[in-house]
Amino acid sequence: SRRCGLAAGRSYSGGGAYPSVSLTCPLPGVPKAVFAAAEGRERFETRVTVLENGLRVASQKKFGQFCTVGLLVNSGSRHEAKYLSGISHFLEKLAFSSTAQFGSKDEILLTLEKHGGICDCQASRDTIMYAVSADAKGLDTVVNLLADVALQPRLSDEEIEMTRTAIRFELEDLNMRPDPEPLLTEMIHAAAYRDNTVGLNRFCPVENTDKIDREVLHSYLRNYYTPDRMVLAGVGIEHEQLVECARKHLLGVEPVWGSGQTKDVDRSVAQYTGGIVKVEKDMSDVSLGPTPIPELTHIMIGLESCSFLEEDFIPFAVLNMMMGGGGSFSAGGPGKGMFTRLYLNVLNRHHWMYNATSYHHSYEDTGLLCIHASADPKQVREMVEIITREFILMAGAVGEVELERAKTQLKSMLMMNLESRPVIFEDVGRQVLATNTRKLPHELCDLISQVKSSDIKRVVTKMLHKKPAVAALGDLTDLPTYEHIQAALSSKDGRLPRMYRLFR
């Protein structure tokens, strides 16, 4: 105690509140720190409870003062076949607006502010997700808010009109931004699944913005916002507490659109068609300024992979990591993926290519592995030839060092992403929504470790038997025909037919 009082008479220029306390002594009046402790593997297990109405409640423990809780609904643009497309886009923009309990979005934000909370809604092709991150002490308020936002939205005329304006602006911005990846992703899905399920447009078409009103939204919500299609997921809270809040706020609640029988639930299974979607567009002025991005033509070529429920999903994930790629101006070593095939075989050898990146989209009933490449419009033919050759080479020999690097990178990325509480929440919610259970990180890492080069060759061989899906954006004067791309993918070396090369 004498040591802690030695500096009592000293004067500090900082003017701190505790000038007499040594750095080796705890500050008076400050709560005792609680530190994370190593626990058994059971700490990482995801607990799931099914309520009487079919709603699933899933929770995952995580050390910390804050929690992330949200409601995931098995609903999205893939379910809009019998409706005007764009409803999910509308619901995403209308989320956390006025409800039966809250008069405006401002009231909701003020309520969350009391618990240090933030909210967000994201709509994808197969899921709509309402999420809140806040102090764990405010769990009851958070679940009450989520139930009200999802089941009791007012959907006032003013809010719907504001949403129409916001969507029109977003669509305009989508077509103007220098990075065309979101647009190409829409195009490749439309080409791969022509007019069905995940091929339906995720964004609301301009012509539908005036047609979607409260009646249309209620009709859709009545069919898809049912308890058996929902999961309440939470990370950083006690399971029993979350179940208690779910019973209180989500059991026996009458939605604002009524509880009539569902009639038009779309249970279609994705039908892969293959095909091409082309958009001729002047890309010469996509970016302004003293050093504008040069005019580029963007190509995305994809082939059907598999559902995330199939065993082959893990080999496909390793294959996607092995292909890797990125932009031509990326810098870094192995951690940045500079040893992936699209860097070594494409970007490092062809200086004129600005981008070559592999993507893997996977859903409950299908999947799509694709490569996005961009280059000067005059180099389009050669770029397509290079990318098709990379698809063919996937079926060739896979080096042991290359495979181990891809598996290690995939495990590293998985574990790094799962350090984030919102990512854990989404992982828990999506897995429980699809399978009623959750594979834990260590289980996934074990599955990744078991992947062999023969597994990669097997899944690629199966994939190459499908028709390709192609999306092309920009100046397409030199773009090979779809038939030539298809022929190249079925050839041994991935080259365009010789007669085609001679007469271009």
N, C-alpha and C positions, 0 to 999 in steps of 0.2 A: 504493500500500500504506500510505503514511503517512496518507492521508485516511481509509482504512478503520479505522485504529487511533486516530483522534483522540479517540474517546469512551471509550477504554479505562478511564480512571479515574472515569468518571461512575457515579453510583448511580441506579438506576431503581426506582420504586415498584412497577412491574409484576413485577419479579423475573424477567424473560425469560431464556431459556437463552443468548442471544447479545447481551448488553448492549453489547459493544464493536464490533459490526458496523454500519456505516452502511447506510441503506436503499437506497443506490445500489450496494451490493456483494452478490454472491450469498452465501447462508448456507453455511458450511463443512459438508461431509458430506451435503448434500441433493442427490439425483439431479438431473441436468440436465433441465430441462423440455423436453418434445417438443410442438411446436405443429402444428396442422393446417395443411396447405399446399394451395393451389389446384392441382388436377390436371386432366387432360383429361377429356372426357366419358366415356371408357371406364371411368373409376373408378365410374361410376354403373350400369354394366351388370350385370344379374343373370345369373350363370352357372348352368347346369343340366347335371347329369350323371345318366344313367339307369344304374343298376346291373343286373347280370345277372338278378336276381330281379324286376325291374320297378320297384323303389323309385327315386323321383326325389330327387336331392339338389340343393338350390338355395341359393345364397349371394349376399350383397350386402355389399360393403365399406362400412365406416363408421368414421370416426376415433373412437378412444376405447379405454379400457382394458377396458370391459365388452362382452359380447356377449349377444344373445338368440337362443336355439336352441330349436327345437320340432319336434314331430311332428304333422302334420295328417293326419286320416283322412277319406276321403270316406264319411262315415257320420253319420247323425243321425236325428231323429224322423221325417223323411219316408220313411225306409227301414223303418219298423216296422209296415207294413201286415200282414205275415204273423206278427207277434209281438204280445205284450202291449205296449200303448203305455206309455212311460215308461222304457224300457231305457236310452236315451241320458242321461236325467236321472240314473239310477242310476250309470252309468259316470262321469259328471261328478263326482258326490259321492264315488265310490270311488277316484278318481284319486289317485296319490301316497300310497296306503296300502301295506301290507306286500307285498313281492315275494319272488321266489326268493332275491335277494341281501340284501335289507333286511328286517329283522324287524318294523319298524313305521314309521309316518309320522315319528316322532321321529328315527329313524336317518337317514331321507332328509333331513330338515331339518338335522340336524347335519352331514351330508356336504356339503350345499349351503353351510352356514355357513362352512365352511373356505375356500370360494371367493367369499364374499360374495354368495351366490346366493339367489334366491327362485323359487318355482314356482307354476304356476296351470294349471287346466284349464277350458275353456269348451266347452259343447256347444250347437250351434245346430241349425237345421232340416236343414242339409245337411253340416255339418262338426263333427268333434270335434278339439279342439286342445289338445295338451299342450305347455306352454312353460316354459322356464327362462331367467332372466337371471342371469349370473354373470361372474366375471373370465374373460377369454378364455384365460388360462393353464390353466384347469380344463376345457377343452373335452372331453377324453377322458372325464373323470369324468361330465360332463353328458350326453354322448351315451349312455354306458353306462347311466346312470340312466334316461334317456328310453326306451331299448330295454327295460329291465327293467320299467318301469312300464306300458308299453303291451302288451308281449308275455308277461310273466311275473307278472301280479298273482295274489296268493294268494286273494283274495276269500273270506276266512274268514267263518264264520257270525256271529261277533261284529261284524265290519266291516259285513256286510250288514244286520244288525239295527240298528246305529247309523245306517246310511244311511236305513233306513226311518223312523226317528225324525226325522232331519234333514229328510227330504222332507215328512213330515206337518207339521212346524213351518213349513217354507217355504210350503206351500200355505195354511196358516192365515194366515200373515203376508201373503201375496199378496192375500187377500180382505179384509184389515183396513187395509191401508195407504191413506193419503189419495190418493196418486197412482195412478190406475187404468190408466195407459198400458200396462204389461205385460199386464194382463188384457184390455184392449181389443184389443191387437195379436193375442193368441191368438184372440179372438172374430172379428176381421175376417178372419183367415186361414181359420178354420173356415167362415165364411160364403162366402168367395170360392172355396175349393177343397173343397167338401163331401166329406168322407170320403176324400180322396186326397192323397198326397204332402205338399206343404207346408201342407196344411190339417189334417194330423194334429197332435194336441196335443203341444206341446214339453215340457209338465210332466207328470209321472207322476200319473194319476188316483188318488185316495185308495184306491179299491177294488182297485187293482193292486199297491199297496205290499207286501202279504203274498204275492202270487202270484209275484213276481220273485225267483228264487233263483239259485244258482251255475250250475245246469244250463241255465236259460233264458239267462243271460248268456253262458255258453260257446258255446251254440248260435248266438247272434247274432254273437259275436266271430269265430267260425270262418268265417262268411260275409263279414264286412265288414272285419276287420282283416287284410287280405292286403297284401303288399308293393306290388302294382300299384295299390292304392287309397290309398297313402301318399306323403307328401312330407316329407323332412327339410329344414327351412329354417333358415338361420342368417344373422344380421346382425352384422357387426363381426368376422368371422373370415376366414381365408384359405380359398379354395375347396378346394384340394388337401388341406388338413388336415381339413376337414369330410368330404370323400369318403373319406379314409383311415379316419377314425373310424367312418363309416357301414359300410364294408366289414368292419371289425373287430367291430362290435357288432350290426349289423342284417342281415348277409348269412349265409344258412344257419342262422339261429336257429330252433329248434323252439319254437313257442308252447306255453304250458301247456295249451291246449285241443286240441293236436294239429294236424296239417297235412293233414287230410282234405279231400276235394273240396268246393268250395262248391256248395250246392244251391239255396238260396232267396234269391239276390240279387235285390232288387227294382229293376228298371230302368224303372219306370213313368214316363211323362212327365206333368207336371202338367196337370190338366184344370180349366180355370176354369169354375165353375158360376154364380157370383153367388148372392145369397140374403141372408137376414137371420138374425142370432143376437141374441136379446133376453134380458136377465137383469134381472128386476124385483128391485130391492134398495133397502132403506132406507139412504139416504146422509146422513141427518140428523145422525148422530153419528160420522162417520168420523174426526174429529179432536177431541181434548179440549183443555182449557185455557181461559184467560181470553178469547182471541180465536179461537174455532174457525172452521174453513173452513165457509162456508155450504153448505147442501144443494144439490147440483148434479146434473144429469142429463148424462151423457156420450154423445155420438154420434160414430161414426166411419164415414165413407162412403168407399168405395174403388172404383176401376176398374182393370181389367187393363192393365198397361203393356207391358214387354218384358223379355226376358232380358238379363243383362249381357254376353252374347256378341254381341248384335245391334248394328248401327250406330246404331239409334235410342236406345240406352241413354244416350248423351251428351246429346241434346236433352231426354230425360226428366229427366236430372240437372239441367240448366239450368232446366227448367220447375219442378222441385221447389224449387230455390233461389229462383226468381222468386216463387213462392207464399209461401214462408217462414213467417212467423207466429211465435206463441209465446204467452206468458201476458199477461194484461191489465196486470200490474204490472211488466213488464220496463221497464228504462230504458236509454237509450243512443241513439246516432246510427246512421248508415248501417252501421257495422261490426257492430252488433247485429241488423241486418236490419229496422230500423224503417221502411224504405222498401219492404218487400215488400208484395205485394198483400193478404195476410191481415191485415196491420197497417193499411194505408191504407184498404182497402175494408170491413173487418169490425170490427176491434177499435177503431179510431179513430171509427167512425160509430155503433157500437152499444155503449154503455157497459155494458149488462147482460151482455155476453158475457165470460166469464172466461178463455177460451182458444180459440185457433184456430191449429192447427199442421199443416203439411204434412209427410208422411212418404213416402219411396220405398223399398220393399223389393224387391230384385232377386235372382233366382236363375238357375241355369244354363239353365232352360227356361221361365221366366215372370217376371212382376214385378207389383207392386201399388202404385199411387199412391193415397194416401188422405189425408183431412183429418179431424183430430180436433177437435171443438168441445165446449164445455161451458157450461151456463147454468142458471139457475133452472128447475125443472120446469115452471113455468107458461109459459115462453118457448120450449119445445121445438119447437112447430110453426113458429114464426118462424125459429128457429135453423136448422132443416132447410132451410127455403126459402132462407135466405141462403147456406148452404153449397152447395146444388145450383146456385144462380145463379152462384157463383164457378167451379164446374166448367164451366158453359156459357160463361162469359166467357173461359175459357182459350182457346177457339177463335176469339176475336175478334182485333182488332188488337193487336200488340205494339210498343210504342214503342221506338225505337232506344236511347234513354237507359236505359230500364228493362232492355232485353236486355243491354246492355253492362255495367250494374251487376251483374246476376245472374251473368254470365260471369266478371267480375272477382272477385266474391265467391266463386264456386265454385273458381276457381283459387287464390285466397288460402287458402281453407279446406283445399284439397287439400295445398298446399305446407306450411301450418302443421302439419297432422296428420302429415305425413311428416318432420317434425323429430324425432319420437319414435321411438326404436329399436323398441319393441314393435309400434308401428303399421306400421313398414316390414316387420317380420317377418311380420305377419299379411297384409299386402298381397302380399308375395312368395309366401308359402305358398298363399294362396287362388288367386292368378292361375295359378301353376304347377300346382296341383291341377286346375284347370278347363281350362287351355289348353296346358300344358307349356311356356309361355313367360310373359314379363311385359312389359306396356306400361310404359315408364318415365314419370316425372312430366312431362318436357318433351313427350313424345308426347301424353299426355292433355291437357296445356294447349293444344297445337296443335289437337287435335280440338275442344276447348271453344271456341277462338277462331273456328273455322269455322262454328259454329252460327248459322243465320239465322232470322229471324222466320217464314219460310215452313216451316222444319223444325219449329218449335214448333206451328204451325197444323196441319201434316200429322199429327204424332203424336197431338195432341189429338183431331182429327177421327176418327182410327182408334180411339182409346180410348173416345170417347163412344158408339160403336156397340155397346158391350158392356153386359150387364146389371150393375147396381151391386151391390156387396157392402156390407152395412150391419151395424154392431155397435152395440147400444144398451144402456146400463147405468144403473140408477137408477129413479126414478119415471117410468114410461113412459105415464102416463094420457093425455097429449096427443100422443103420438108418432103421426105420420101412418103409414098402412099402407105396406107395401113397394111395392104397386102404385102408390100416389100418388107415392112417391119416384122410382120408375122413370119414371113419366109426366113428372114435373118435369124429370128429366135429359134427356128427349128433346124437351122443349119449347124454344121459341126464347129465352125469357127466364128459364128455370129456376124459374118460379113454380109453386106447387101448383095443381092444377086449380081453376077458379073456383067450381064447385059445391061443392067440398070446403071452400073458404074460407068460403063463405056459411053452411054448415050446421054448422061447428065450434062 
